Amino acid sequence: MNWFEKYARSDMERIKSNVLRLESLKSRVHDLGYFAIASNSGGFQALGSLVEEQVVRGRPKVLAKLEEALVGENNQKVALDAPVRFQRFMNEAEVLVQAEIGKERRELRELETELEKNE
């Protein structure tokens, strides 16, 4: 196995791991929208811990949307003050996460194509 194959395989594993982490994030964001309607303060706390995770910190657009849902304009806590609006933010964040998943999968396909060319 040459150096390129080793490098490509490690990248493939990293990308596959990222896709799994992003799919988990998407599921949690989806559930969080409904959870905030049922329990305002619980939704706020769950979002606060979600924003601190590495998978979110590494995605600036997703982080910005979740922080916007965490503390809206005029320093209001959206989950506590407007749970339906909070759910809309979560739906928008879910779309952003899906876009990130698409990017990772596209990168994985390109890497697999590159690996097949070199074999």
URVEN-V334735 format. One record per residue. RES is the residue in three letters. SS is DSSP state (2 for helix, 1 for strand, 0 for the rest). PSI is psi in radians with two decimals (NA if undefined). Layout:
# URVEN-V334735
RES&SS&PSI ; RES&SS&PSI
This chain:
# URVEN-V334735
MET&0&2.15 ; ASN&0&3.05 ; TRP&2&-0.63 ; PHE&2&-0.72 ; GLU&2&-0.73 ; LYS&2&-0.78 ; TYR&2&-0.78 ; ALA&2&-0.71 ; ARG&2&-0.68 ; SER&2&-0.65 ; ASP&2&-0.68 ; MET&2&-0.75 ; GLU&2&-0.71 ; ARG&2&-0.78 ; ILE&2&-0.75 ; LYS&2&-0.71 ; SER&2&-0.74 ; ASN&2&-0.72 ; VAL&2&-0.78 ; LEU&2&-0.76 ; ARG&2&-0.70 ; LEU&2&-0.65 ; GLU&2&-0.67 ; SER&2&-0.74 ; LEU&2&-0.76 ; LYS&2&-0.75 ; SER&2&-0.75 ; ARG&2&-0.68 ; VAL&2&-0.74 ; HIS&2&-0.85 ; ASP&2&-0.58 ; LEU&2&-0.60 ; GLY&2&-0.72 ; TYR&2&-0.59 ; PHE&2&-0.65 ; ALA&2&-0.56 ; ILE&2&-0.66 ; ALA&2&-0.65 ; SER&0&1.68 ; ASN&2&-0.92 ; SER&2&-0.60 ; GLY&2&-0.68 ; GLY&2&-0.71 ; PHE&2&-0.78 ; GLN&2&-0.72 ; ALA&2&-0.71 ; LEU&2&-0.67 ; GLY&2&-0.72 ; SER&2&-0.55 ; LEU&2&-0.67 ; VAL&2&-0.44 ; GLU&0&-0.16 ; GLU&0&2.60 ; GLN&2&-0.67 ; VAL&2&-0.54 ; VAL&2&-0.76 ; ARG&2&-0.50 ; GLY&0&-0.06 ; ARG&0&1.63 ; PRO&2&-0.69 ; LYS&2&-0.74 ; VAL&2&-0.76 ; LEU&2&-0.78 ; ALA&2&-0.73 ; LYS&2&-0.73 ; LEU&2&-0.65 ; GLU&2&-0.61 ; GLU&2&-0.65 ; ALA&2&-0.50 ; LEU&2&-0.88 ; VAL&0&1.89 ; GLY&0&-2.87 ; GLU&2&2.73 ; ASN&2&0.46 ; ASN&2&0.51 ; GLN&0&2.62 ; LYS&0&1.80 ; VAL&2&-0.70 ; ALA&2&-0.60 ; LEU&2&-0.66 ; ASP&2&-0.60 ; ALA&0&1.37 ; PRO&2&-0.55 ; VAL&2&-0.70 ; ARG&2&-0.69 ; PHE&2&-0.74 ; GLN&2&-0.66 ; ARG&2&-0.72 ; PHE&2&-0.72 ; MET&2&-0.66 ; ASN&2&-0.71 ; GLU&2&-0.70 ; ALA&2&-0.65 ; GLU&2&-0.69 ; VAL&2&-0.72 ; LEU&2&-0.71 ; VAL&2&-0.70 ; GLN&2&-0.66 ; ALA&2&-0.69 ; GLU&2&-0.67 ; ILE&2&-0.74 ; GLY&2&-0.72 ; LYS&2&-0.78 ; GLU&2&-0.74 ; ARG&2&-0.66 ; ARG&2&-0.76 ; GLU&2&-0.67 ; LEU&2&-0.77 ; ARG&2&-0.74 ; GLU&2&-0.71 ; LEU&2&-0.72 ; GLU&2&-0.70 ; THR&2&-0.77 ; GLU&2&-0.70 ; LEU&2&-0.70 ; GLU&2&-0.62 ; LYS&2&-0.64 ; ASN&2&-0.13 ; GLU&0&NA
